[in-house]
Amino acid sequence: MARISSYTPEFREEAVQLVLQSNKPVSQVAREIDVHPETLRSWVRQYRRENSGAQDSPPIGVDERARLKELERRNRELEMENSFLKKAAAYFAKDPR
């Protein structure tokens, strides 16, 4: 059963920002704000997991979106052809002729 946290979301956010914006190790920041180091590490990991792709990559342009759509279509087509060829190979492997 999950334990109810005694830290507010605002406190967690501020603690994570302290770690990310300073050059201090997590353990030092944890000592300064009186939090267990593993607790703070887990908050930082969770923050990075939730916010990973949002800031790292710029939005996709129209030309990239069209290219991606075409590649997805081609991928579906090749998967269907591959499936057909597998079935044909299985059929001809069973045929004694």
Secondary structure, DSSP 8 states (H G I E B T S, - for coil): -----SS-HHHHHHHHHHHHHSSS-HHHHHHHHT--HHHHHHHHHHHHHHHHHHHHS----HHHHHHHHHHHHHHHHHHHHHHHHHHHHHHHHH---
